[in-house]
């Protein structure tokens, strides 16, 4: 628990002091948000109650969505 507090403090100190770190962190977060927006644009419908009830079915739907997003990105 103390290690976690130490790491969080080091991260926050680096964030406050280092402008380059803030820019890089913002760039990475924006890229992640762009991927999520792309996935929302691809997947506009709902999965029916007969589909994706089990964990393996939900995983298949999520994997298919990730595959489509990767194809569009490439």
MDAnalysis code that builds the backbone (N, CA, C; Angstrom):
import MDAnalysis as mda
import numpy as np

u = mda.Universe.empty(222, n_residues=74, atom_resindex=np.repeat(np.arange(74), 3), trajectory=True)
u.add_TopologyAttr("name", ["N", "CA", "C"] * 74)
u.add_TopologyAttr("resid", np.arange(1, 75))
u.add_TopologyAttr("resname", ["UNK", "UNK", "UNK", "UNK", "UNK", "UNK", "UNK", "UNK", "UNK", "UNK", "UNK", "UNK", "UNK", "UNK", "UNK", "UNK", "UNK", "UNK", "UNK", "UNK", "UNK", "UNK", "UNK", "UNK", "UNK", "UNK", "UNK", "UNK", "UNK", "UNK", "UNK", "UNK", "UNK", "UNK", "UNK", "UNK", "UNK", "UNK", "UNK", "UNK", "UNK", "UNK", "UNK", "UNK", "UNK", "UNK", "UNK", "UNK", "UNK", "UNK", "UNK", "UNK", "UNK", "UNK", "UNK", "UNK", "UNK", "UNK", "UNK", "UNK", "UNK", "UNK", "UNK", "UNK", "UNK", "UNK", "UNK", "UNK", "UNK", "UNK", "UNK", "UNK", "UNK", "UNK"])
u.atoms.positions = np.array([
    [0.814, -1.182, 0.000],
    [0.000, 0.000, 0.000],
    [0.867, 1.259, 0.000],
    [1.948, 1.237, 0.728],
    [2.844, 2.392, 0.770],
    [3.530, 2.590, -0.576],
    [3.834, 1.486, -1.261],
    [4.468, 1.588, -2.574],
    [3.518, 2.271, -3.562],
    [2.248, 1.939, -3.478],
    [1.266, 2.572, -4.350],
    [1.175, 4.069, -4.118],
    [1.208, 4.475, -2.872],
    [1.180, 5.907, -2.556],
    [2.433, 6.603, -3.071],
    [3.571, 5.938, -2.931],
    [4.827, 6.505, -3.413],
    [4.792, 6.670, -4.934],
    [4.317, 5.647, -5.645],
    [4.248, 5.715, -7.102],
    [3.261, 6.792, -7.561],
    [2.136, 6.909, -6.887],
    [1.146, 7.932, -7.230],
    [1.729, 9.327, -7.011],
    [2.456, 9.498, -5.923],
    [3.078, 10.793, -5.637],
    [4.122, 11.131, -6.687],
    [4.925, 10.153, -7.079],
    [5.939, 10.384, -8.113],
    [5.273, 10.737, -9.438],
    [4.189, 10.046, -9.776],
    [3.473, 10.340, -11.015],
    [2.929, 11.763, -11.000],
    [2.276, 12.139, -9.902],
    [1.698, 13.483, -9.810],
    [2.773, 14.564, -9.841],
    [3.884, 14.326, -9.184],
    [4.982, 15.299, -9.204],
    [5.516, 15.453, -10.623],
    [5.679, 14.334, -11.327],
    [6.153, 14.379, -12.707],
    [5.139, 15.098, -13.593],
    [3.864, 14.850, -13.352],
    [2.804, 15.490, -14.138],
    [2.823, 17.003, -13.940],
    [3.001, 17.450, -12.705],
    [2.969, 18.885, -12.409],
    [4.201, 19.587, -12.962],
    [5.363, 18.956, -12.869],
    [6.624, 19.610, -13.210],
    [6.964, 19.504, -14.696],
    [6.654, 18.382, -15.316],
    [7.153, 18.071, -16.654],
    [6.066, 18.316, -17.709],
    [6.207, 19.387, -18.476],
    [5.223, 19.721, -19.515],
    [5.246, 18.686, -20.642],
    [6.394, 18.165, -20.972],
    [6.484, 17.133, -22.014],
    [5.722, 15.875, -21.633],
    [5.794, 15.522, -20.363],
    [5.058, 14.355, -19.861],
    [3.559, 14.585, -19.972],
    [3.107, 15.799, -19.636],
    [1.680, 16.116, -19.746],
    [1.211, 16.031, -21.191],
    [2.013, 16.551, -22.120],
    [1.647, 16.492, -23.539],
    [1.551, 15.051, -24.022],
    [2.532, 14.247, -23.652],
    [2.536, 12.842, -24.068],
    [1.347, 12.098, -23.473],
    [1.060, 12.329, -22.222],
    [-0.072, 11.676, -21.572],
    [-1.388, 12.084, -22.237],
    [-1.531, 13.362, -22.550],
    [-2.740, 13.846, -23.226],
    [-2.869, 13.221, -24.609],
    [-1.751, 13.079, -25.328],
    [-1.765, 12.476, -26.663],
    [-2.228, 11.025, -26.598],
    [-1.713, 10.275, -25.639],
    [-2.089, 8.868, -25.487],
    [-3.558, 8.735, -25.094],
    [-4.019, 9.576, -24.179],
    [-5.420, 9.528, -23.770],
    [-6.354, 9.899, -24.921],
    [-5.969, 10.889, -25.721],
    [-6.792, 11.278, -26.869],
    [-6.858, 10.164, -27.904],
    [-5.763, 9.458, -28.098],
    [-5.768, 8.335, -29.037],
    [-6.717, 7.241, -28.554],
    [-6.701, 6.952, -27.267],
    [-7.607, 5.955, -26.715],
    [-9.058, 6.368, -26.874],
    [-9.344, 7.649, -26.656],
    [-10.702, 8.143, -26.833],
    [-11.124, 8.073, -28.294],
    [-10.198, 8.308, -29.216],
    [-10.519, 8.218, -30.641],
    [-10.868, 6.783, -31.027],
    [-10.151, 5.822, -30.462],
    [-10.461, 4.413, -30.737],
    [-11.842, 4.076, -30.192],
    [-12.175, 4.555, -29.004],
    [-13.503, 4.307, -28.440],
    [-14.594, 4.953, -29.292],
    [-14.349, 6.149, -29.797],
    [-15.328, 6.813, -30.657],
    [-15.516, 6.028, -31.958],
    [-14.431, 5.500, -32.489],
    [-14.519, 4.680, -33.698],
    [-15.343, 3.428, -33.436],
    [-15.118, 2.783, -32.309],
    [-15.885, 1.582, -31.974],
    [-17.361, 1.907, -31.802],
    [-17.668, 3.053, -31.195],
    [-19.074, 3.450, -31.055],
    [-19.700, 3.710, -32.415],
    [-18.930, 4.285, -33.344],
    [-19.455, 4.561, -34.684],
    [-19.686, 3.267, -35.456],
    [-18.818, 2.283, -35.266],
    [-18.975, 1.001, -35.961],
    [-20.142, 0.236, -35.378],
    [-20.230, 0.198, -34.085],
    [-21.217, -0.640, -33.414],
    [-22.355, 0.231, -32.915],
    [-23.363, 0.410, -33.753],
    [-24.475, 1.271, -33.376],
    [-25.688, 0.495, -32.904],
    [-25.744, -0.798, -33.165],
    [-26.913, -1.566, -32.756],
    [-26.660, -2.268, -31.432],
    [-27.691, -2.899, -30.932],
    [-27.581, -3.608, -29.662],
    [-27.456, -5.099, -29.922],
    [-26.851, -5.772, -28.993],
    [-26.795, -7.228, -29.042],
    [-28.095, -7.731, -28.439],
    [-28.797, -8.589, -29.176],
    [-30.077, -9.095, -28.716],
    [-29.940, -9.970, -27.487],
    [-31.048, -10.188, -26.788],
    [-30.986, -11.001, -25.568],
    [-30.610, -12.452, -25.843],
    [-30.863, -12.922, -27.067],
    [-30.501, -14.305, -27.390],
    [-29.018, -14.427, -27.699],
    [-28.375, -13.302, -27.945],
    [-26.948, -13.302, -28.267],
    [-26.156, -12.821, -27.055],
    [-24.964, -13.289, -26.970],
    [-23.991, -12.808, -25.982],
    [-24.490, -12.942, -24.547],
    [-25.117, -14.053, -24.242],
    [-25.510, -14.296, -22.850],
    [-24.343, -14.805, -22.034],
    [-23.586, -15.671, -22.646],
    [-22.461, -16.269, -21.919],
    [-21.205, -15.424, -22.118],
    [-20.257, -15.647, -21.254],
    [-19.017, -14.866, -21.297],
    [-18.278, -15.076, -22.607],
    [-18.251, -16.308, -23.120],
    [-17.525, -16.554, -24.370],
    [-18.215, -15.877, -25.558],
    [-19.544, -15.756, -25.520],
    [-20.254, -15.052, -26.588],
    [-19.983, -13.545, -26.523],
    [-19.966, -12.992, -25.315],
    [-19.660, -11.566, -25.155],
    [-18.235, -11.279, -25.614],
    [-17.331, -12.185, -25.315],
    [-15.944, -12.020, -25.745],
    [-15.845, -12.048, -27.266],
    [-16.619, -12.928, -27.916],
    [-16.603, -13.002, -29.373],
    [-17.106, -11.700, -29.992],
    [-18.163, -11.120, -29.417],
    [-18.687, -9.852, -29.922],
    [-17.643, -8.753, -29.743],
    [-17.018, -8.688, -28.588],
    [-16.003, -7.662, -28.323],
    [-14.797, -7.836, -29.236],
    [-14.393, -9.082, -29.469],
    [-13.255, -9.340, -30.355],
    [-13.567, -8.945, -31.792],
    [-14.792, -9.229, -32.236],
    [-15.184, -8.849, -33.595],
    [-15.177, -7.330, -33.745],
    [-15.651, -6.623, -32.737],
    [-15.645, -5.164, -32.777],
    [-14.219, -4.625, -32.811],
    [-13.333, -5.200, -32.021],
    [-11.931, -4.775, -32.031],
    [-11.286, -5.058, -33.375],
    [-11.612, -6.205, -33.957],
    [-11.062, -6.537, -35.283],
    [-11.506, -5.524, -36.330],
    [-12.786, -5.170, -36.334],
    [-13.282, -4.178, -37.285],
    [-12.620, -2.819, -37.070],
    [-12.463, -2.420, -35.820],
    [-11.812, -1.141, -35.529],
    [-10.357, -1.159, -35.996],
    [-9.668, -2.274, -35.819],
    [-8.283, -2.379, -36.279],
    [-8.190, -2.345, -37.792],
    [-9.156, -2.949, -38.465],
    [-9.167, -2.916, -39.933],
    [-9.371, -1.493, -40.425],
    [-10.298, -0.774, -39.825],
    [-10.545, 0.616, -40.228],
    [-9.323, 1.469, -39.933],
    [-8.698, 1.256, -38.799],
    [-7.514, 2.042, -38.432],
    [-6.361, 1.794, -39.394],
    [-6.186, 0.526, -39.764],
    [-5.086, 0.178, -40.694],
    [-5.375, 0.754, -42.059],
])
